[in-house]
Amino acid sequence: MKKLTLLLAIVMILGLVASASAIDQKGKIAIGAYGGYGMGFGDAFKDVKVGYTDPELGFIGYSFKNKLTFVFGGKVSYGLTPNLALVGALDYQAGKAEVKASAGGLGLSVSESYHWMAILANIKYVLSPEAKTCPYLTAGGGFYMPEEGDSKPGVNAGIGLEHFFQPNLALDAGARFHMIFTEDESTTYAQILVGVIYYLGVK
């Protein structure tokens, strides 16, 4: 494990100091796909317990908790300048609601899956557009549409990097933090994402 971590660190350092030009994204259209994992925070993802604790039998009642699992999506970007691009993304975030009942030392666990879609409009700022490995910052807003209920507005921000294997093809890795505006509870979550980006018209 230590050797693998060291190897990845060396590859990242070599990519960051590489002098070869990656791509001038100005006027370029890129398409990408990604997948990853989500982690929930805020009131919507707290463990809620209903019941009481008996001195002899322990907790009697049930607990309820939302958990996030996998995420995947796609995005399209258009370069305004070598450093700045507009990005539109479509997210699919899956979750799992777990209900655990307990009485007299006996327990029962039931889970049910759920999901929502998010349509996002972001700005991406590339810190080192001249390097093979390009760190970037991204931020924007969008609408979050659950499978049941009304759509809600929200904002997101993130960091990432693109590492170019070819002039038109790059590995895209990063993380995004989301906040959905709801009336009665805070709904915030983070995503760890890995994907690929292909720049159209680049050879």
C-alpha positions as CSV (number, residue, x, y, z in Angstrom):
1,M,0.0,0.0,0.0
2,K,2.8,2.4,0.9
3,K,4.6,1.7,-2.4
4,L,1.4,2.3,-4.4
5,T,0.8,5.6,-2.5
6,L,4.4,6.7,-3.3
7,L,4.0,5.8,-6.9
8,L,0.8,7.8,-7.3
9,A,2.5,10.8,-5.5
10,I,5.5,10.6,-8.0
11,V,3.1,10.5,-11.0
12,M,1.2,13.5,-9.7
13,I,4.4,15.5,-9.1
14,L,5.7,14.7,-12.6
15,G,2.4,15.7,-14.1
16,L,2.4,19.0,-12.2
17,V,5.9,20.0,-13.2
18,A,5.6,18.8,-16.8
19,S,6.4,21.6,-19.3
20,A,4.4,20.2,-22.2
21,S,1.3,22.2,-23.2
22,A,-2.0,20.5,-22.6
23,I,-4.6,22.4,-24.5
24,D,-5.8,25.9,-25.0
25,Q,-9.5,25.4,-24.1
26,K,-10.6,28.8,-25.4
27,G,-13.4,28.2,-28.0
28,K,-13.2,24.4,-27.4
29,I,-16.1,22.2,-26.6
30,A,-15.5,19.2,-24.3
31,I,-17.7,16.4,-23.2
32,G,-17.2,14.2,-20.1
33,A,-18.6,11.4,-18.0
34,Y,-17.9,10.6,-14.4
35,G,-18.8,8.4,-11.4
36,G,-18.1,8.3,-7.8
37,Y,-19.4,8.2,-4.2
38,G,-21.5,10.6,-2.2
39,M,-21.4,11.4,1.6
40,G,-24.3,13.2,3.3
41,F,-24.2,15.9,6.0
42,G,-26.7,18.2,7.7
43,D,-30.1,17.5,9.2
44,A,-31.3,15.3,6.3
45,F,-28.6,12.8,7.0
46,K,-28.6,12.6,10.8
47,D,-29.4,9.4,12.7
48,V,-32.9,10.0,14.2
49,K,-33.9,7.7,17.0
50,V,-37.5,7.3,18.2
51,G,-38.2,5.3,21.4
52,Y,-36.7,4.9,24.9
53,T,-34.0,3.1,26.8
54,D,-35.1,0.4,29.2
55,P,-32.6,-0.4,32.1
56,E,-32.7,-4.1,31.4
57,L,-33.8,-4.5,27.8
58,G,-31.8,-1.6,26.3
59,F,-33.1,0.6,23.5
60,I,-36.7,-0.1,22.4
61,G,-37.8,1.7,19.3
62,Y,-36.4,2.4,15.9
63,S,-33.8,4.6,14.2
64,F,-33.9,6.2,10.7
65,K,-31.0,7.4,8.7
66,N,-30.4,8.5,5.1
67,K,-27.1,7.5,3.4
68,L,-25.7,8.4,0.0
69,T,-24.1,5.8,-2.2
70,F,-22.9,6.0,-5.8
71,V,-23.2,9.0,-8.2
72,F,-22.7,9.2,-12.0
73,G,-23.3,11.9,-14.6
74,G,-22.1,13.8,-17.6
75,K,-21.1,17.3,-18.5
76,V,-20.4,19.6,-21.4
77,S,-18.0,22.6,-21.2
78,Y,-17.1,25.5,-23.4
79,G,-13.9,27.5,-23.0
80,L,-14.3,31.2,-22.8
81,T,-10.6,31.9,-22.2
82,P,-7.5,29.6,-21.5
83,N,-8.4,29.7,-17.8
84,L,-12.2,30.0,-17.8
85,A,-15.0,27.7,-19.0
86,L,-18.7,27.4,-18.8
87,V,-19.8,23.9,-17.6
88,G,-23.2,22.3,-17.7
89,A,-23.7,19.0,-15.8
90,L,-26.4,16.4,-15.2
91,D,-26.0,14.5,-11.9
92,Y,-27.6,11.3,-10.7
93,Q,-27.2,10.8,-7.0
94,A,-28.4,7.5,-5.3
95,G,-29.1,7.1,-1.6
96,K,-30.4,4.6,0.8
97,A,-32.8,5.0,3.7
98,E,-32.1,2.6,6.6
99,V,-34.7,1.8,9.3
100,K,-33.5,-0.2,12.3
101,A,-35.9,-1.5,14.9
102,S,-34.8,-2.8,18.3
103,A,-36.6,-4.4,21.2
104,G,-35.4,-6.7,24.0
105,G,-32.0,-7.1,22.4
106,L,-33.5,-8.2,19.1
107,G,-33.0,-6.1,16.0
108,L,-34.5,-5.7,12.5
109,S,-33.0,-3.7,9.7
110,V,-34.8,-2.6,6.5
111,S,-33.4,-0.4,3.7
112,E,-35.0,1.3,0.7
113,S,-33.2,3.1,-2.2
114,Y,-34.0,6.5,-3.5
115,H,-32.4,9.0,-5.8
116,W,-32.5,12.5,-7.3
117,M,-31.2,14.3,-10.4
118,A,-29.4,17.6,-10.4
119,I,-29.0,20.0,-13.4
120,L,-26.0,22.3,-12.7
121,A,-24.6,25.4,-14.4
122,N,-21.0,26.1,-13.3
123,I,-17.9,28.2,-14.0
124,K,-14.6,26.4,-14.1
125,Y,-11.3,28.2,-13.5
126,V,-8.2,26.4,-14.5
127,L,-5.1,27.3,-12.4
128,S,-2.4,25.9,-14.8
129,P,-3.7,25.6,-18.3
130,E,-0.2,25.3,-19.7
131,A,0.6,22.0,-17.8
132,K,-0.3,18.4,-18.5
133,T,-1.9,18.2,-15.1
134,C,-4.3,21.2,-14.7
135,P,-5.8,21.9,-11.3
136,Y,-9.1,23.7,-11.4
137,L,-11.8,25.3,-9.2
138,T,-15.5,25.1,-10.0
139,A,-18.7,26.7,-8.6
140,G,-22.2,27.4,-9.6
141,G,-25.9,26.6,-9.0
142,G,-28.7,24.5,-10.2
143,F,-31.9,22.6,-9.5
144,Y,-32.2,19.3,-7.5
145,M,-35.1,17.1,-8.5
146,P,-36.0,14.2,-6.1
147,E,-38.0,11.2,-7.4
148,E,-40.8,12.4,-5.1
149,G,-41.5,16.0,-4.2
150,D,-40.7,19.4,-5.6
151,S,-37.5,20.5,-7.2
152,K,-35.3,22.7,-5.0
153,P,-32.6,25.2,-6.0
154,G,-29.0,24.8,-4.6
155,V,-25.4,25.7,-5.1
156,N,-22.2,23.7,-5.4
157,A,-18.4,24.2,-5.4
158,G,-15.5,22.0,-5.9
159,I,-11.9,21.3,-6.8
160,G,-10.3,18.9,-9.3
161,L,-7.7,18.3,-11.8
162,E,-7.4,17.2,-15.4
163,H,-4.4,15.0,-16.4
164,F,-3.9,14.8,-20.2
165,F,-2.9,11.4,-21.6
166,Q,-3.5,12.8,-25.2
167,P,-4.0,16.3,-26.5
168,N,-7.7,15.7,-26.6
169,L,-8.3,13.2,-23.8
170,A,-7.9,13.8,-20.0
171,L,-8.5,12.0,-16.7
172,D,-10.8,14.2,-14.6
173,A,-10.7,13.7,-10.8
174,G,-12.1,15.9,-8.0
175,A,-14.7,16.6,-5.3
176,R,-17.8,18.7,-5.2
177,F,-19.8,20.0,-2.2
178,H,-23.5,20.7,-2.6
179,M,-26.1,22.6,-0.6
180,I,-29.8,22.3,-1.4
181,F,-32.1,25.1,-0.2
182,T,-35.0,23.5,1.7
183,E,-37.4,25.1,4.2
184,D,-37.1,22.8,7.2
185,E,-33.8,21.1,7.2
186,S,-30.2,21.6,5.9
187,T,-29.4,19.2,3.0
188,T,-25.7,19.2,2.2
189,Y,-23.5,16.5,0.7
190,A,-20.1,15.9,-0.9
191,Q,-19.0,13.8,-3.8
192,I,-15.7,12.2,-4.8
193,L,-15.6,11.9,-8.6
194,V,-13.5,10.3,-11.3
195,G,-14.1,10.4,-15.0
196,V,-12.8,11.3,-18.4
197,I,-13.0,14.4,-20.6
198,Y,-12.8,14.5,-24.4
199,Y,-12.1,17.8,-26.3
200,L,-13.8,18.0,-29.6
201,G,-11.9,19.1,-32.7
202,V,-8.4,18.7,-31.0
203,K,-5.9,16.3,-32.6
